[in-house]
């Protein structure tokens, strides 16, 4: 009698154990299924796409989502998006991570998802996550091609290429970062000295320069109201830095913004801190620091002649050295000479920039300040060189080029 009862219960116990094991073994589900089905990768992709289209168990769906995301095919977005509201947390998380690989391209699919498949809160959270990723990617691209925060036409083109409003999100990110910015201004932020970051994601202070520049351009009065207190700092210190006293992209953009509105205390402090660090440097070590100072003089203070004089003097000390820093210095010289209406000298400086390093200043591909040179053959040669150089770079380090409009 006892044996018979146990025989009846045993299948149920096995089912319960199988469910637990399946949950624990989820990371290996893809390899196990591939071996069982004996499929090549192309057939497995077809199988997973069919599974996502028709639906399946949680473990199977997670395996499918993890594999599909690696393809980064826009056609797969429609298969992924319907699972962001799945009742199984693992499936929903896998779908979210898969969508994040598509960036802003996933937004239209999330926006068009019917209410029967996702609740309003989940839709809002997913859109916010995708927009944060979009802002991060745009800022990182700007930082890669435009390390000196120069203004040019279409600088914000990619940032505002989405249907959603990103300004409120960027103001929110800025507000949350105010404590970090204050510490950065004072030069005692933990991130610099200890490399410690309690948040696994990049802090907005470390990448958000483009976002602050966009807010300064579109909402200057509101930005001053929300962050204006940061402009009131002591312009000098009673001690000297032992390093370059670098400042985060957000702090530098705020300093530029305040200076253009007549509040130069923060810019004066940043320049003073940078120059104080040169006391313990050899002359051949200071070019990079002086290039950054010259960029601040140009962008924030409009001191074209002073910035040009600084760059020219420092380049004399550099001699015939070839480096990315020398290339950047010549690029800034070209920018300044264009603003001084010395087009011929500017073109020569631009050529020197390209000849000084194999890390070309590919920003020239989108820098509108060189438009007057458009018909010059030498300038076209510079652009062709930059196009070749850009092909070697990762996608996010290339200047943004909008996709061509398809003719119907």
N, C-alpha and C positions, 0 to 999 in steps of 0.2 A: 504493500500500500504506500509506504513511504517512498520507495523507489519509483513508483508510478507518478507520484506527485512531483518528485524532483524532475522526472523526465518531462513533465508538462511545463514546469517553470524554466527549465534550462534554456530553451530558445529565447524567451523573453530576456533572461539575464545576458545572453550573448548579444542580443540587439542593443541593449543599453551600453554594454562594454564597447561594441562597435562604434556607437555614436561618440563616446568619449575619445576613443582612439583616433577617429576621423578628425576630431577637432584638434587633437595634439599633433597629428601627422599632416596637417594642412600644408605646411611649407614644402613637403615632398610630393604633394599630389600630382604635380605636373610631370615629374620624372616617372612616377609609378604608372600614370596613365599612358605616357608615351611608350613605355616598355610593353604594357598590356595590349595596346592597340597596334603596336609594331608599325607606326606611321612615320614617314619622313616629316620634316618640319612644315613643308607646304601643306600636306594633308592634315597635319595636326592643327594648323591655323584655320583651315577650312572647317574642321570639326569644332573648334572652339567658337568660331563665329556663328556656326549653326546652333551651338549650345546657348550662346548669349541671346540669339534671336528667339529660340523656342523656350528657354528657361531650363532650370535644373536645380540640383542640390547645392547647398552653400559651398561645400568643398570644391565641387566642380566649377562653380561660377568664379570663385576666388582664383583658381588656377587659370581659368580662361582670361580673366581680367588682367592678371599679372603678366600673362604671355602677350595678350593683344596690345598692351600699353607699349611694349618694346618696339612694335612696328611703327607707331606714330603715324598711322594712316588716317587722314581726316574722315574717310568713309566709315571708320569704326566708331566714331563719336556717337552715332545714333544707336549703336548696340550697347554702349557703355552707360549712356546718360540715364536710362530708365532705372538703373540699379542704385542711384544715389540715395533714394528713399527706401531702400530695402529694409525689411524688419530685422534681418540679420546684420548685426553691427560689423562683422567681418566683411561681408559683401559690400555694404555701404562704404566702408573705409577703402576697400580695394577699388571700388568705382571712382571714389573721389581722387585717389592717387593717380588712377589712370587718366582721368580728365585733366589733372594738373599738368600732365606732359604736353597737352595741346594748347595750354595757355589761353589767350583770348579767343582762339578759334572754337573753343568749347562753349563760349557764352551764348551764342544764338540757340544752340540745342537745349541748354538749361532753361533759357527764357521761354522757349516754345513748348516745353514739357507740360502736358496737361495736368490739371490739379488732381486728377484721379490717380496719378502715379507719384506725386511728390507733394508734401504739405508746404504751406507758405514759408514756415520757419526754415525748413531744410533748404528750400530753393534760395532763400535770402542768404543763409550761411554759405552755401556753395558759391553763389555769385560773389560774395565778399571775399572768399578765399581765392577765387580765380582773379579777382581784381587786384588783390594784394600781390599775387604772383606776377601779374602784368606790370604793376608799378615797379616791383623789384627788378624785373628783367629790363624794363626801359631805363631805369636809373643805372643799372650795371653797364648797359651798353654806352650810355652817355659818359660814364666814368672811364670806360675803357678807351673811347676814341677822343674824349674831350676832358683830359685830366685837369685842365686849368679853368674850367667852367666859363668858357667863352660863349657869347651869345651869337646865334646865327639864325637865319630864316629856317623854319620847319624844324627847329630843335625839339619842339613838343609834338611833332606830327604823330609819331608812334604812340606817345602817351595818351593822346586823345583820339586814337583810332578805334575805340570801343564805343558801343552804344550807351553804356552806363556812365553815370556821372562819377568821376573819380576825385573831384575836388574835395568833397566832404570826407571821403576816406583819407585823403592825404592830410587834411587838417587834423583828423583824428589821430593819425600816426604821429604827426608833429606834436600834438598836445601830450600824447603818452611819452614822448621822448624828451620833454623839457628838462627833467632832472638830469638826464645824461648830457644834454647840451650844456647845462650850467657847469657840470663838472669838466666837460671838455674845454670850455672857455677858460676855466681856472687852471687847466693843465694838470689836473690830478685824477682824471678818470681811470677807474680800475682797469678798464679794457686795455689801455696802453701799457700799463706797468706790470700787470700780472697775467695778461692773456686770459683772464677769467670772464666767462660769459654764462650767466645762469640760464639764459634762454637759448635753446638749440637753434633757433632761427637767427639770421643776421639782424642785428639791431638797426632800426631805421636810421639812426644817427650815422651809421657806417656806410650807407648807400644812398640816402634820400636826397642828394643834392639837386637832381633834376626836378624832383617833386616840389621842393622849396622854390626853385627858380620859376616853375610854372605858376605856383600860387602867387609869387611876387609879381608876375606879369599880368595875371588875370584878376587877382584880388588884393592889390597892394594895401588898401586901407584896412581890410580885415586881418591881413597878415601882421600889420603893425600893431593892431589892437591885441591880437592873441600872443605875439612874441616880442612886442616892443620893449618889454622890460629887460630883455637880454642885451639891448643896445647900451644900457647904462652900466659900463664897467670902467675900471681904472685903466687908463691908456698905457701906463708903465708899471713895472714891477721893481722891487728893490733887490732882486736876485737874478742870477743868470742861469739859463738852462744848459744842461750838459748834452743836449741833443738838438734836433732840428725843430722841436716844439711843433710837430705836425698837428693839424686840426682836421676834424672829420669833414666830409663833403657838406653836411647840413650846416655846420658852424660856418664854413667858408661862404656858402651861399647866403646865409643870413647876414654875415658881415658885409658882403657885397651889396645886399639889399639896403641895409641900414645906411651905408656910406653914400649910396646914390640918393638917399633922402636927407643927406646932410648930417647924419650921425656917424662920425668916423672913429669914435673911441674904440670900438671893437676891432676894426681894421688896424688902427694904430697899435693896439696891444698885440695882435697877431704878428704884425711885421716886426715889432720890437722883440717879441719872444723868439722869432726865427733868427733875426740878426744877432741876438745875444748868444745863440748857440755856435756862431762861427768863431768865437774866441778860442775854442779848443780844436779848431780844424786847420788843416794845412790849406793853402790857397787853391791847390788842385782838387780839393774835396768839396768846395763850396758852390760849384756851378749849379747843381740841382736846387739848392736852397735859393740861390739868387734868381733862378728861372721862376720859381714859385712866387717869390716876392714881386718880380716884374709883372707876372700875370695879375696879381692883386692890384698893383698900381694901375695897370691898364684897365681891368674890368671894373673895379670898385671906385677908383679915384679919377680915372680919365687922364692920368699923367703920362701921356704918350712919350714925350721927349725924355722924361726921367727914366721910364722903363726901357726905352731904346738905348739910352746911354749906359744903363746898368748891364744890359745884355751884351752890348758891344765890348765893354771893358772886360767882362768875365770871359767872353769868347776869345779875346786876345790871350788871356792866361791859359786857356785850354789848348791853344795852338792848333795843331792838325789832328788832334785826337778825334777818333770816330766812336760815337756812342749814341744811344737813344736820347740821352740828355742834351747832347750837342744838337741833335736833330730837332728836338723840341725848342731849344733856344732860337735856332734859325727860323723855325716856324712862327714863333711869337714875333720875331723881328719882321718877318714878311707881313704878318697881320698889322703891325703898327705902321709899317711903311705904306701899306694900302690906305690906311686911315689918314696918313699924311699926304696922300695923293702922289706918292712917288712910286708909280706902277712898275717902272723898269727895275728899280732897286728891289722892289718887293718880289718880282718874279725871280730875280737872281737869288735872293734869300730863300725863296721857296725851293729852288733847285738845290741850293746848298743843304737844305734840310733833308731832302731825299738822298743826297749823296753821302750824308754823314752817318747813316745807319741803315741796316737791312730791315729795321723795324720802322717802316715808313709811317708818317703821320697821315693815316688814311682818312682823317677828318676832312682833308682837302676835297674829297669826293662830294661833300655836302656843305662845305663852308661857303656861304653866300657872299662873303666879303671879297672873294676873288672873281666874282662875276665879270668885272670890267676886263679881265684877261681872257675871256672865253674864246676870242678869235685868234689868240696867239698860239702858234704851233708849239712853242716851247711849253706853254701851259698845258696843252693837250697831251704832250709827252709825259708831263708830271702826272696827269690824271690816269693815263694808261699804266704807268708804273704803279700807281696806288691801286688800281683795279687788280693788277697781278698780285700785289702784296696782300690785298684783302682776301684773296682766294685761299691763302695759307692760314688764315685766322679762323678761330672758332666763330660760329654764327653770331653769338652775342657780342663779339668784339668787332664786328663789321658795322659800318654806317647803315642805318635803317633805310631800306628802299621799299616803298609800297609796291604791292603786287600789281602788275599791269591789269588794267580793266579789260575784261574779255568782251570782244565785239560779238554782238548777237546777230 
